[in-house]
């Protein structure tokens, strides 16, 4: 057969195969997608996706997203389920738990539903936080089961773990050996407890680890290359705060001290879940957070979704990067900002790059100039604040370029520091001509400067009264 006819025939076969796949409901391989961050998502019918405080379970080629769908007064209405192959195109499947599922759900609060699959019983098991509709005095865990991932779940009731422990914000985790765990905040949110579940995942067998008195909630537990990570928030009601994480090589510990993840408010969100996205290029880990509508003057159903890729500077540490949009490729297992998200900032007079000394991830580590290379401590994410100013966040640490102590004086040190809302971390990009720009600190009106116009590696960066010197002029390029 001539090549042209052969090629046309192959296309017909492939097209027919795609049609069969579509007709039989078997998903074709997902293409890369771009999502807009910190928005309400909509499903394939155009309705708002209500999966707040939720979790995601992958079954076959589909990611199933379960979450809170509330009444206007914030009380329980449904646990709703959606599915997607690409994490952008969400198809509503079912209200898998409703007020009519059990008498005690007719007037209730149900929060943070998480679904796990038990390979031994072939049951899907949902854990959730249960309260009455009027207050948070019950502090119970609740369980429901189903033989299908998006079918009606049978409610098994609510209880306090081991009979005595309060249980509020909740998550679940299945280890490599099939052991199931449930994690919840206890003791009026002062403690965070890890429980080993019974073999069928519907009961609590033992308390295996606790963080007493640390006041952490909104737990997300995941495992990467043999290391366990626990990502949590502080307890500040509906308002966002600094998320912190701990890591360990055994689920029972010892665990590392809590360390900061992301900026001071997790980019205006609270942890809901960490989703591994596995594909041909590896596994990305995606932070799923809620920007609660209650913190914006609305209700839970007004909430926005904040997603952020996690990065691992070492085997036992993590960092969280934020981008206004994300490129997700579930087939490859990659999640990133759009092309050009990372830049290097280069001094005109020396040709050297803005760098964090020694690649330190610590607050107050000095900003210097250094010969440009491939180090993540020379790569910056320019975050447009929408008010004429930007923040520059270091890729290796997630911390922002900052004028130390918010000083307004000449020669004040420039450092990296946990990102916040201070104007000493906000910079105006001012045209300097010739393709160069100045970076002007909002709080002081002074310019980012290489001290004394030095051209050597390691020379410190400072702020100084703006002038015409080329040591205050910069250009950027894609890292």
Secondary structure, DSSP 4 states (H G I P E B T S, - for coil): --HHHHHHHHHHHHHHHHHHHHHHTPPPPPPPEEEESSB--BBTTSPBP--EEEEEEEETTEEEEEEEEE-TTS-EEEEEEEEESSSSSBEEEEEEEEGGGSGGGSSEEEEEEEEEEETTTTEEEEEEEEEESS-S---EEEEEEESSTTSPPEEEEEE-BTTTB---SEEEEE-TTS-EEEEEEETTTTEEEEEEEPTTSSSEEEEEEEETT---EEEEEEEETTEEEEEEE---TTS---EEEEEESSTTSPPPPPEEESSTTTTT-EEEEEEEEEETTEEEEEEEEEE-GGGGTS-GGG-EEEEEEEEEEETTEEEE---SEEEEETTTTEEEPPTT-EEEEEETTT-PEEEEGGG--STTPBEEEE---S-GGG-EEEEE-SSS-EEEEETTT-PEEEEGGG--STT-BEEEE---S-GGG-EEEEEEETTEEEEEETTT-PEEEEGGG--STTPBEEEE---S-GGG-EEEEE-
